[in-house]
Amino acid sequence: MEFEFKEIGGDAFAFQNVQDGKTMAEITWTLLGDVMVMDHTFVSEELRGGGVAKKLLDRAADYAREHNYKMEAVCSYVVTAFNRYDEYNDVKA
Protein backbone atom coordinates (compact mmCIF):
# COMPACT_ATOMS: atom_id res chain seq x y z
CA MET A 1 0.00 0.00 0.00
CA GLU A 2 1.34 3.42 -0.98
CA PHE A 3 1.25 6.42 1.34
CA GLU A 4 1.55 9.95 -0.02
CA PHE A 5 3.30 12.66 1.97
CA LYS A 6 1.10 15.72 2.41
CA GLU A 7 1.54 19.16 3.95
CA ILE A 8 -1.70 19.86 5.80
CA GLY A 9 -0.80 23.44 6.65
CA GLY A 10 1.54 25.29 8.95
CA ASP A 11 3.64 22.72 10.76
CA ALA A 12 1.16 19.84 10.20
CA PHE A 13 1.94 16.91 7.92
CA ALA A 14 0.59 13.47 7.04
CA PHE A 15 1.07 10.27 5.17
CA GLN A 16 -2.19 9.31 3.48
CA ASN A 17 -3.72 6.68 1.28
CA VAL A 18 -6.59 8.15 -0.75
CA GLN A 19 -8.69 6.05 -3.10
CA ASP A 20 -11.36 7.57 -5.36
CA GLY A 21 -11.21 10.78 -3.36
CA LYS A 22 -11.78 9.02 -0.03
CA THR A 23 -9.13 8.96 2.70
CA MET A 24 -8.62 5.29 3.48
CA ALA A 25 -5.72 5.67 5.94
CA GLU A 26 -3.61 8.44 7.40
CA ILE A 27 -1.18 9.32 10.13
CA THR A 28 -0.68 12.97 11.07
CA TRP A 29 1.82 14.97 13.06
CA THR A 30 2.91 18.46 13.95
CA LEU A 31 6.59 19.21 13.53
CA LEU A 32 8.04 21.08 16.50
CA GLY A 33 11.72 21.70 15.84
CA ASP A 34 13.11 18.23 15.18
CA VAL A 35 10.26 16.35 16.89
CA MET A 36 7.27 14.87 15.08
CA VAL A 37 4.36 15.05 17.54
CA MET A 38 2.27 12.10 16.35
CA ASP A 39 -1.32 13.16 17.00
CA HIS A 40 -3.68 11.05 14.88
CA THR A 41 -3.93 7.70 13.12
CA PHE A 42 -6.94 6.70 11.03
CA VAL A 43 -7.71 3.52 9.11
CA SER A 44 -11.04 3.09 7.32
CA GLU A 45 -13.27 0.21 8.38
CA GLU A 46 -12.62 -1.54 5.07
CA LEU A 47 -8.90 -1.77 5.83
CA ARG A 48 -8.95 -2.42 9.58
CA GLY A 49 -7.34 -5.61 10.81
CA GLY A 50 -4.80 -5.67 7.98
CA GLY A 51 -1.89 -4.03 9.75
CA VAL A 52 -2.35 -0.74 7.90
CA ALA A 53 -1.89 1.43 11.01
CA LYS A 54 1.48 -0.20 11.67
CA LYS A 55 2.48 0.33 8.03
CA LEU A 56 1.60 4.01 8.40
CA LEU A 57 3.68 4.26 11.56
CA ASP A 58 6.54 2.40 9.88
CA ARG A 59 6.48 4.91 7.01
CA ALA A 60 6.42 7.86 9.44
CA ALA A 61 9.31 6.33 11.42
CA ASP A 62 11.31 5.92 8.20
CA TYR A 63 10.61 9.58 7.42
CA ALA A 64 11.83 10.54 10.90
CA ARG A 65 15.03 8.54 10.39
CA GLU A 66 15.62 10.09 6.94
CA HIS A 67 15.40 13.60 8.43
CA ASN A 68 17.04 12.89 11.83
CA TYR A 69 13.77 13.64 13.63
CA LYS A 70 12.41 12.11 16.81
CA MET A 71 8.78 11.14 17.38
CA GLU A 72 6.61 11.97 20.37
CA ALA A 73 3.62 9.66 20.83
CA VAL A 74 0.36 11.49 21.55
CA CYS A 75 -2.06 9.42 19.45
CA SER A 76 -3.25 6.35 21.39
CA TYR A 77 -2.21 3.98 18.59
CA VAL A 78 1.34 5.37 18.49
CA VAL A 79 1.59 5.22 22.29
CA THR A 80 0.57 1.55 22.19
CA ALA A 81 2.91 0.72 19.32
CA PHE A 82 5.85 2.45 21.01
CA ASN A 83 5.23 0.37 24.13
CA ARG A 84 4.77 -2.87 22.17
CA TYR A 85 7.58 -2.72 19.58
CA ASP A 86 11.27 -2.08 20.26
CA GLU A 87 11.89 -1.22 16.58
CA TYR A 88 10.89 2.40 17.26
CA ASN A 89 13.28 2.98 20.16
CA ASP A 90 15.69 4.94 17.95
CA VAL A 91 13.05 7.52 17.01
CA LYS A 92 11.32 7.99 20.36
CA ALA A 93 11.62 11.52 21.72
Secondary structure, DSSP 4 states (H G I P E B T S, - for coil): ---EEEEEETTEEEEEEEETTEEEEEEEEEEETTEEEEEEEEE-GGGTTSSHHHHHHHHHHHHHHHTT-EEEE-SHHHHHHHHH-GGGTTTB-
